[in-house]
Amino acid sequence: MARIVTLLIVCCGGIMSALSTSPIPTPVPADSPAIHIVPQPLSVTPGSGSFALGRGTVIAYHTSNAEVRKSVVYLADLLRQSTGLPLPIVDAATMPKRDYIFFNYIRDESLNREGYRLEATKDAVFLEANNDPGLFYAAQTLLQLLPPEVFADTKQPATAWSLPCVTIVDTPRFAWRGAMLDVVRHFFPKEFVKRFIDHLAIHKLNTFHWHLTDDQGWRIEIKKYPQLTQTSAWRADREDVHWNVRTPQAPGELATYGGFYTQDDIREVIRYAADRYITIVPEIEMPSHATAILAAFPEFSCTGGPFTVATGGIWPIKDILCGGNDSVFVFLENVLREVADLFPGPFLHIGGDEADKTEWKRCPKCQARIREEGLANEMELQSLFTRRIEGMLSGFGKRLIGWDEIMEGGLPARTAVMSWRGVAGGQEAARSGHDVVMAPTSHCYFDYYQGDPALEPISIGGFVPLEKAYAFEPAPDSLTMDEAKHILGVQANLWTEYVHQPAHAEYMHFPRLSATAEIGWSAKQHRSWPSFLDRLETQFKRYDARGINAARSIMAVAVSDSFDTSAWKRIVALSSQSGRGEIRYTLDGSTPSAGSPLYRGPFAISKSCVLAAATFMDGKAAGPTTTRRLSVTAVQNVKISLSSPPENTKADSSGRRLIDHRRAAVAGVDTQWTGWKNSDVMMLLDLGRTTPVQRVIVGFYQSPAGLVFSPPSLEVSTSDDGTTFTQVTRVQEASPVKDPRPTVRDYVAELNGVSARFIRLVATSPGAAPAWHRSPSDPTWIYADEIIVE
Ligand SMILES: [Zn+2]
């Protein structure tokens, strides 16, 4: 049954884009609820009135189609949980005349395998598609037409379960709409993996990339090699230390951090995903990122080891699987056979990234292989490695996909490429006829920060705010139509070096995965950041109902301030990524409320204070509270001199940056910081005349990964003549804590109104890095900024 498709795109009451000039759509009735679907459907034509779910509503389908039942049961289960309605499932033959939801196959060539048509009238809701995935996605859209509370897993009180009358015709743009979860850097239990798959389903994402093996662990049971789960799945516990400074497992130490999935677990997750039309792509890394394998099988390396499972970051990764040892390929073939037997999907991911060739260059076996095969270099040896694996996978009925490094040295024809180092590799692969999944770090790496690092949980670095994630275009205009056909789609990746817990994994993926879902699903011309933000407000309510710990970073208040030296005032501007809602703030550090002053534009402060600001919507805080100390140094024309010149690159040797009224940022390398290596440092302030001083505040940076530690103590002395100093106070810092998060620590020295012209500050060196640090004898740095005299 083919139906006429109305190609008018109506969203939020306005026409976004018209693919056809007629008919003119009916204006949206004023009282009809907003239709906020993520990802944005191809066409939405609102009707008038609504369909109400009630005690008499039934869900119908032709029971002869057993496969449809999966979507029917999925929808019924979700609806019953939150509505508490009985919603019996009936055969289409016994369907009542009205008050039903009907799943039905149609024949409509304009809809692809995953497309669907949804029509809600006052009497019934029709979900129609050519294929089962389409019916499943129609059910997902139906859920998003209902109040957000429908996503709760418990019965919700007194909500009107009605949806607006509407006709939606929808079909995805790309076939691969994926998300990756790294379960190696931190292990995530099977229950969370299933929960995550559920989250993907409500976004109409259809691919789950399961990163199962790496240097820090092996997470999949292989029957032939029990050592992989006895040894390779476990590492020494260094969870309290920054990822990049962890010491290796000590001799005799037990490996207690880790875990793995049994093959039964894997089958359970695969079934769960299949019921939600999600294909799992398992990743087994080779030849690099294989330290966990080498811990159990050192003979598969070039050197023979010994090795332990990495406890944290290692770089470069020199110890990789030997490329000239045939027993390595026997091992890999046995492993891949079991993996291929388990996973029904067409693709198997073999990694292939970041293979340092240091050991291959000096390994007799690798060099012999290069000579025998007439290869030009080690790059070509990796290419040969990839080709051998491709041959195995072909034999198992699988296609190989790998990170874009697998293109170096040549690539077998059927292999697909996941482009992570930007989009250029993906474009090149598409031009040479390889299928490509775009997942560049610039837009698709959700282990990167999504907001001001000072307000975010520690992350690996980078910056992919929601708007940037949303702006990604997987099929660049530079590709021809034929080349663009090789762009399978888009994927977001979450590496978990700094992500220890499920709630944190959700925080990093959501709401950014809403952006990925829209990039992968929605027509290019229908993507609109303002429309996305509108719909995201409802999406957040769905996340809340479902208990997804979505980040509110787009609502967080960013503080931009500068010092006006002529007026001797600090100018403060507040903003948020979303620009939605209203910003309210206090200047005494207290948590802002709906009654706090409303931010209307940049304002000036003439004395030091603590600003606290948050975004409010509907009278409630809609994001985290930003707290910032804003200083207005009381004393003008302060001069500074230093006992020794700063040693960090680009530092200003005069020390003026310490008193320039601009505070250095936590993230990255900020040239505002003034740093000294391995020595005490004395900073002398000349206030110009004898002045009563309440307090002196000095900010110090702490970043164990960068060997920057806050000083053990800050001694404060005063003098009237600059010669004879009296120590007034000494601020002590506890010994360096393991806290991996880069922080700024303010040392506050209370001087209680002491009169002085000169203030001498002596910060003591932390000395060598502490014993728990990977480089315990290395010298450390002190980074300071800013000195505030009040
Ligand atoms: Zn070798």
Residues whose N, C-alpha, C, O or C-beta is under 5 A from the ligand:
A	BS01	ZN	C302 C322 G323 G324 W360 C363 K365 C366
